[in-house]
Every structure is written in structure tokens, then in C-alpha cells.
Amino acid sequence: MLDANAEAGIRMGASREQGTQNAQGHPAEADCVAEFVGATKRFGAVLAADRINLRIRRGEFLSFLGPSGCGKTTALRMLAGFENPSDGMVRIDGQDVSRVPAYARPVNMVFQHYALFPHMTVAQNIGYGLRQVRTKLAKSEIAARVDAALAKVRLEAFGARRTWELSGGQQQRVALARAIINEPKLLLLDEPMAALDAKLRGEMQRELLDLQRSLGITFVLVTHDQEEALSMSDRICIMGAGRIVQVGTPQDLYDRPRNRYVADFVGKANIISGEVLSRQAGLARIALAGGAQVMVPEAAGDARRHVDIAVRPEALRLGVTGDASGEDAALRARITHRTFLGDHTEYLLQADGIGPLQVNVPRQAERALGGQGVGDEVHILWTAGTGLVLAAEE
């Protein structure tokens, strides 16, 4: 559950986001395949989605990302037609579909547990949607389209099998083939890879991206897995407390998080408080609690004296000595945990006067440290211009 301060911060960021979408390069109306217009959903006293405004670009891969209860699944279900908005509307190709039932929308969905029919073969599962259309199709046409769908997901030899004879990855491909065979304008994915192991999940993410690019269909994914969203999406919509907090490309969200909530949720970030001493050319000189001074980029027009800084663990370095040149800074710290993760090592440190910080050190760079371990004193090296001053959460 979010505390009152965190929820207030989320709502403040959401208000700024929803008021500036056009300025941030969101698609023009002619380019969008679907749109939320002030879409709100209430379940009794619970406000699950609060005035969502969002345009979804034709042919893009968009992800709704956020923790449990943030409103992302409710947004997806309103798009699918499984829930009707209490207020506002949902449009597809410019038409208000808020009261159009799910079966009548040009939308298909892949569910988290796939929802395959165990009494049908793979081919029968895939062709199910074609057999339900009002204008009956010839059996030969259905068979041809099923074969084409099987080929797209690389299951040509599996049409006669039962779904329970397949692996988890193969079952997901069947669910995808069933979803694309009707050529929907939107393909909705409700955490479809949550049940797969890490290696298979990575493989399926690449296959899903290849499929989306080859088909040109708009994909909308719901996930709480930030790595999944970062690796697959053209844009990510961060949700919190039923509202949009920030929308942007993966790189924008990672490099320029709007507030503490986004910085904390997308990747890992060290959040440090400080006092602004001076400002020049988009950089703020900030005094940290431990006495060190750092130069950090900030937004134009920010006149606050007390600020929070976000700095990614990989943007910091470790050194045996505290030598820092020019505007760089060195923070004295003691190693509390060291975790080897293959290509890099994760260090958790207690910085003097500041508190816990994380630094990720590439394997090659670690050799210069001389084998320091838990309990040893090192220096965290902060290059001028690293990090970001976070917007106020009022």
C-alpha cells in the first residue's frame, strides 16, 4: 500500500503528465489507433482508474508498467471491453467504443494463463475465432489461415497436438497465433510471460518483438516487470494510484524520471537529498549531508533550495583513493555487501553522512580496486554532470 505522501506525489506527477502530453510528442489524433479520454473506473468506493488520457500510436509497442493495484490491468480491460468506464470514454479508430462489447471490438487478448481449450487440438484452438464470425468462412479458408498462423509462430508441425502436450513457451505461441489470426487492430497482452522461467522469458520476448514488427499490429502489454517493459517497448506508460505518472520511451524514463516514484520504479536509483548552493548553465552545485559538493543537471526554472537527486548505480565509480579532478566529487564510504553478478558486481555501501548507496562496477573495472571486500573503506567517485535533480512532489 502507498502512504499518503507517496500517493500525493504520484497524483502531482500524473496531473503534470496528463496536461502536457502533446508537448511531449505523443501521437496526433490521425496517428493513433486507440485513445483514453478522461477514462475513469470505479468499483464501489474504489477508484481503480482516474481520468486516464492517453493516445496509442498505430503500430507501436506500448507497455503499461506499475506495481499491483496501480490501475494498469483496469486500463487494459477497458480497452478490451471487459470493463466499461464509469466516466470518460475509450476510442478505437476515432469511434467511441465505451459501450461496445468485447466480441464486437477489433481487439484480441492474450491472457496470463493463455486460456487455451484442453479438449481441442492446437489447430482447433487457433481457428476458434474464425469459426465464430457471423459470415461463415469455408473450411478450406480457415485451414489455410490456421496454417499461416502456425507458420508465423513456428509451430507448423504441432497442429494436431493437444495443448497439454506442449511446453509453456509453445502454449504461449498457440495463444498468440489464436489472437492474431483475426487480424485485430490491437493485440492486448496481460502479463503473458509471467509463468515462464527467466531464459525462456527472454527468448519469448525477442520472438514477440519479431512478430509485432512483421505484423505491424499495435501491441499493448501490461507488466510489473520493468526489464520486460524496457527491453520491448517503444513507449512505456508508468501507472500509480490509478493515474498516469509519466509516459515516454524507455531511455527517457530511465534517464529523465519525472519524480521519485518513477526513478525508484524504473531501474535502480540512489535518491539523495541536498541543498543547492549555486546554479549555472543547467547545472546545480549541491551540498550533500556528508560535506561533499556535486554538480547535477536540473530543469530550467527550478528555484528550490532543498532538492532530491537521483543517480543510477552504474553512473558512479569506486576508487581506492579519494582523488577527484575538477568538478568531480569523492564520497568516503564503507562496503556493507558485495554481490558478484557475472558481468558486473553490485556493491552496497554506507556513505559518510549520507547513508546507504549502491554502485555497480563492471567486471574489468573491478580489477583496479585491488580486491576490497565487506568492511573495507573505499571512495565513491561522482563525475560532474551525473544524476538528475528530481521534480518536486507537492
C-alpha positions as a printed Julia matrix, in Angstrom:
394×3 Matrix{Float64}:
   0.0     0.0     0.0
   1.18    3.55   -0.72
   1.43    6.03    2.12
  -0.32    9.39    1.85
   2.83   11.29    0.88
   3.75    8.83   -1.87
   0.21    8.88   -3.28
   0.16   12.66   -3.26
   3.44   12.71   -5.18
   2.14   10.26   -7.73
  -1.0    12.31   -8.29
   1.0    15.52   -8.68
   3.2    13.91  -11.31
   0.14   12.44  -13.0
  -1.5    15.84  -13.23
   1.55   17.33  -14.92
   1.81   14.35  -17.28
  -1.77   14.41  -18.44
  -1.65   18.14  -19.03
   1.46   18.03  -21.23
   1.05   15.0   -23.47
   1.07   16.9   -26.76
   4.19   18.8   -25.75
   5.96   15.51  -25.12
   5.49   14.24  -28.67
   2.5    11.99  -28.13
   0.81   10.91  -31.36
  -1.54   13.24  -33.16
  -5.15   12.1   -33.43
  -4.69   10.97  -37.03
  -1.79    8.69  -35.99
  -3.49    6.97  -33.07
  -5.35    3.67  -33.21
  -6.84    3.95  -29.73
  -7.36    6.63  -27.12
  -8.42    7.01  -23.49
 -10.32   10.27  -22.96
 -10.75   11.05  -19.25
 -11.4     7.35  -18.68
 -12.33    6.62  -15.07
 -13.33    3.31  -13.49
 -14.84    2.85  -10.05
 -15.57   -0.4    -8.26
 -17.85    0.8    -5.48
 -15.76    3.11   -3.33
 -12.5     2.04   -5.03
 -11.17    4.35   -7.75
  -9.23    1.91   -9.94
  -8.57    4.25  -12.89
  -8.68    8.01  -12.51
  -9.13   10.29  -15.55
  -6.74    8.48  -17.89
  -5.85   10.45  -21.03
  -3.62    8.59  -23.47
  -3.26    8.15  -27.23
  -1.86    4.87  -28.53
   0.08    5.17  -31.76
  -0.75    2.9   -34.68
   1.81    0.1   -34.95
   3.64    0.83  -31.7
   4.53   -1.48  -28.82
   3.18    0.23  -25.68
   3.54   -1.11  -22.14
   1.58   -0.23  -19.02
   4.04   -0.6   -16.15
   3.45   -0.35  -12.43
   3.05   -2.27   -9.16
   0.0    -4.3    -8.22
  -3.09   -2.14   -7.78
  -1.78    0.79   -9.86
  -4.6     0.61  -12.44
  -2.72   -0.9   -15.39
  -4.9    -4.02  -15.73
  -8.07   -1.96  -15.36
  -6.89    0.26  -18.23
  -6.24   -2.83  -20.38
  -9.64   -4.32  -19.55
 -11.39   -1.05  -20.52
  -9.53   -1.19  -23.84
 -10.56   -4.82  -24.34
 -14.21   -4.2   -23.45
 -14.24   -6.37  -20.31
 -14.89   -3.25  -18.23
 -16.84   -0.13  -19.2
 -15.54    3.24  -17.97
 -17.61    4.85  -15.22
 -16.8     8.24  -16.76
 -14.97    9.34  -19.91
 -14.57    7.16  -22.94
 -12.4     4.75  -24.89
 -11.97    5.27  -28.64
 -10.69    2.9   -31.3
 -10.01    4.41  -34.72
 -11.81    7.55  -33.6
 -15.03    5.75  -32.64
 -16.34    5.71  -29.07
 -16.41    2.02  -28.08
 -17.05    2.57  -24.36
 -20.29    0.57  -24.51
 -19.34   -1.77  -27.34
 -18.98   -5.38  -26.06
 -15.61   -7.1   -26.23
 -16.6    -9.52  -29.01
 -17.56   -6.61  -31.3
 -14.27   -4.71  -30.94
 -11.3    -5.11  -33.35
  -9.22   -6.29  -30.4
  -7.82   -9.62  -29.25
  -6.16  -10.52  -25.98
  -3.52  -12.96  -24.76
  -4.21  -13.83  -21.12
  -1.67  -14.53  -18.42
  -2.62  -18.21  -18.29
  -3.36  -18.39  -22.06
  -6.98  -19.71  -21.66
  -6.47  -22.5   -24.2
  -9.14  -25.17  -24.68
  -7.73  -28.53  -23.48
 -10.27  -30.6   -25.42
  -9.19  -29.06  -28.75
  -6.09  -29.57  -30.85
  -3.63  -26.76  -31.42
  -5.14  -26.09  -34.87
  -8.68  -26.07  -33.47
  -7.66  -23.61  -30.74
  -6.09  -21.26  -33.27
  -9.05  -21.43  -35.63
 -11.67  -20.97  -32.92
 -12.16  -17.24  -33.56
 -12.61  -17.75  -37.29
 -15.35  -20.28  -36.64
 -17.3   -17.72  -34.56
 -17.58  -14.94  -37.16
 -21.11  -14.25  -38.4
 -20.18  -14.55  -42.05
 -19.19  -18.19  -42.12
 -15.86  -18.96  -43.74
 -15.16  -22.01  -45.86
 -13.31  -24.8   -44.05
 -10.54  -24.59  -46.63
 -10.03  -20.87  -45.89
  -9.96  -21.47  -42.15
  -7.43  -24.29  -42.61
  -5.22  -22.07  -44.79
  -5.27  -19.22  -42.29
  -4.56  -21.59  -39.39
  -1.57  -22.99  -41.29
  -0.32  -19.45  -41.93
  -0.7   -18.56  -38.24
   1.13  -21.72  -37.2
   3.98  -20.77  -39.53
   4.21  -17.27  -38.04
   4.77  -18.71  -34.56
   6.96  -21.58  -35.82
   4.61  -24.41  -34.84
   3.91  -25.86  -38.3
   4.29  -29.46  -37.09
   2.15  -29.09  -33.97
  -1.36  -28.53  -35.39
  -2.66  -31.98  -34.47
  -1.35  -31.98  -30.89
  -3.34  -31.28  -27.74
  -2.39  -28.17  -25.81
  -1.48  -30.13  -22.68
   1.23  -31.9   -24.72
   3.09  -28.61  -25.25
   5.68  -26.75  -23.22
   4.88  -23.39  -21.62
   6.6   -21.49  -24.43
   4.74  -23.49  -27.09
   1.41  -22.86  -25.35
   2.14  -19.15  -25.39
   2.78  -19.3   -29.13
  -0.56  -21.03  -29.63
  -2.28  -18.26  -27.66
  -0.51  -15.66  -29.81
  -1.47  -17.41  -33.04
  -5.11  -17.59  -31.92
  -5.01  -13.86  -31.09
  -3.54  -12.69  -34.41
  -5.5   -14.9   -36.78
  -8.44  -12.45  -36.89
  -6.03   -9.61  -37.75
  -7.04   -7.3   -34.87
  -6.13   -3.61  -34.79
  -4.95   -4.04  -31.2
  -3.35   -7.03  -29.55
  -3.52   -6.85  -25.74
  -1.13   -8.87  -23.58
  -1.89   -9.37  -19.89
   1.48  -10.41  -18.38
   1.7   -13.37  -20.8
   5.26  -14.32  -19.79
   4.82  -14.29  -16.02
   4.75  -18.1   -15.78
   7.91  -18.69  -17.87
  11.41  -19.2   -16.47
  13.98  -16.41  -16.97
  15.73  -17.94  -20.0
  12.53  -18.85  -21.84
  11.04  -15.47  -20.97
  13.95  -13.72  -22.69
  13.55  -15.88  -25.8
   9.82  -15.25  -25.95
  10.32  -11.5   -25.57
  12.5   -11.49  -28.69
  10.03  -13.66  -30.59
   7.15  -11.4   -29.58
   9.03   -8.33  -30.8
   9.85  -10.02  -34.13
   6.19  -11.0   -34.53
   4.96   -7.49  -33.78
   7.35   -5.93  -36.29
   6.42   -8.41  -39.01
   2.65   -7.96  -38.49
   2.61   -4.2   -37.87
  -0.19   -4.65  -35.3
  -0.3    -2.37  -32.25
   0.69   -4.35  -29.16
  -0.31   -3.2   -25.66
   1.39   -5.04  -22.8
   0.6    -4.97  -19.09
   3.51   -5.91  -16.83
   5.06   -5.23  -13.46
   8.46   -6.39  -14.79
  10.48   -3.27  -15.54
  13.16   -5.13  -17.53
  10.46   -6.64  -19.75
   8.95   -3.21  -20.4
  12.32   -1.54  -21.01
  13.51   -4.19  -23.46
  10.33   -4.49  -25.55
   8.52   -1.16  -25.65
   8.5     1.8   -28.0
   6.84    3.74  -25.16
   6.07    2.95  -21.53
   3.16    4.33  -19.52
   4.02    4.38  -15.8
   0.9     3.98  -13.65
   0.39    4.79   -9.98
  -2.7     5.23   -7.8
  -4.94    4.72  -10.84
  -3.35    7.52  -12.88
  -0.64    8.04  -15.47
   2.53    9.31  -13.8
   4.8     9.54  -16.85
   4.81    8.39  -20.48
   7.94    8.16  -22.6
  10.47    5.99  -24.36
  12.38    3.54  -22.18
  15.5     5.7   -22.39
  13.59    8.87  -21.47
  12.07    7.25  -18.4
  15.39    5.79  -17.3
  17.5     8.9   -17.91
  14.91   11.55  -17.06
  12.42   10.21  -14.49
   9.85   12.84  -13.56
   9.83   12.21   -9.84
  10.97    9.88   -7.08
   8.24    7.33   -7.83
   9.39    6.83  -11.44
  13.1     6.91  -10.57
  12.56    4.28   -7.89
  10.38    2.03  -10.06
  12.21    2.11  -13.41
  15.58    0.53  -12.76
  17.5     1.1    -9.56
  18.34    4.57   -8.31
  20.11    6.16   -5.38
  17.94    9.0    -4.06
  19.95   11.61   -2.12
  18.81   14.88   -0.56
  20.91   18.02   -0.78
  20.99   21.81   -0.65
  21.53   23.92   -3.78
  24.44   26.33   -3.39
  24.5    27.82   -6.89
  23.18   27.36  -10.41
  24.87   27.83  -13.77
  24.2    26.63  -17.34
  21.66   23.97  -16.37
  23.8    22.55  -13.56
  23.21   22.93   -9.85
  26.04   22.81   -7.32
  24.56   20.79   -4.45
  25.96   20.21   -0.99
  25.32   16.71    0.36
  24.93   15.81    4.01
  28.43   14.35    4.19
  30.01   17.66    3.15
  30.76   16.76   -0.46
  29.57   19.01   -3.3
  28.3    17.6    -6.6
  27.31   19.16   -9.94
  23.96   17.79  -11.15
  21.72   18.68  -14.16
  18.36   20.26  -13.3
  15.3    21.52  -15.13
  15.23   25.16  -16.25
  13.39   27.48  -13.89
  13.83   25.32  -10.79
  14.44   27.71   -7.9
  14.2    25.29   -4.97
  16.9    25.23   -2.34
  16.29   21.73   -0.95
  16.16   19.02   -3.63
  16.32   15.27   -4.16
  18.86   13.83   -6.6
  18.56   10.52   -8.46
  21.75    8.83   -9.62
  21.92    5.36  -11.17
  24.26    2.75   -9.6
  26.18    2.29  -12.87
  26.81    6.06  -13.16
  29.02    6.04  -10.05
  32.52    4.58   -9.74
  34.57    3.16   -6.91
  38.16    4.1    -6.13
  40.71    3.16   -3.52
  41.77    6.79   -3.05
  39.63    9.9    -2.9
  41.33   11.63   -5.82
  38.76   13.69   -7.76
  39.62   16.14  -10.52
  37.88   19.4   -11.46
  34.2    19.44  -10.53
  34.13   15.73   -9.73
  33.47   14.61   -6.16
  34.6    11.75   -3.92
  32.41   10.34   -1.16
  34.03    8.25    1.55
  32.13    5.01    2.18
  32.39    1.53    3.66
  31.36   -1.65    1.81
  28.48   -3.45    3.55
  27.59   -6.03    0.86
  29.3    -7.29   -2.3
  27.36   -9.43   -4.82
  29.03  -10.9    -7.91
  26.56  -11.0   -10.83
  28.75  -12.14  -13.72
  29.25   -9.13  -15.96
  29.29   -6.74  -13.0
  29.49   -6.67   -9.22
  26.9    -4.93   -7.08
  28.28   -3.03   -4.1
  26.13   -1.74   -1.26
  27.92    0.92    0.72
  27.38    3.15    3.74
  28.47    6.65    2.71
  29.6     9.04    5.43
  26.76   11.38    6.4
  24.56   10.19    3.51
  23.56    6.61    4.22
  23.23    3.52    2.01
  24.2     3.79   -1.69
  24.55    1.22   -4.45
  27.32    1.17   -7.05
  27.51   -1.33   -9.94
  31.08   -1.97  -11.08
  31.82   -3.65  -14.46
  33.99   -6.73  -14.14
  37.02   -5.21  -15.88
  36.87   -2.01  -13.81
  36.72   -4.02  -10.59
  40.26   -5.3   -11.07
  41.6    -1.83  -10.31
  40.01   -1.9    -6.87
  42.52   -4.4    -5.52
  40.1    -6.91   -4.05
  38.27   -4.77   -1.49
  35.51   -6.59    0.31
  32.89   -6.18    3.01
  34.08   -3.83    5.76
  36.74   -2.1     3.64
  36.76    1.64    3.11
  36.6     3.0    -0.45
  35.61    6.21   -2.21
  32.56    6.68   -4.42
  33.59    8.85   -7.38
  30.89   11.15   -8.74
  31.6    12.72  -12.14
  30.27   16.26  -12.62
  27.02   16.26  -14.63
  25.98   12.82  -13.38
  22.5    12.25  -11.94
  19.35   14.35  -12.12
  17.52   16.76   -9.82
  14.03   15.32   -9.41
  10.93   17.45   -9.78
   9.13   18.46   -6.62
   6.4    16.19   -5.28
   3.97   18.69   -3.81
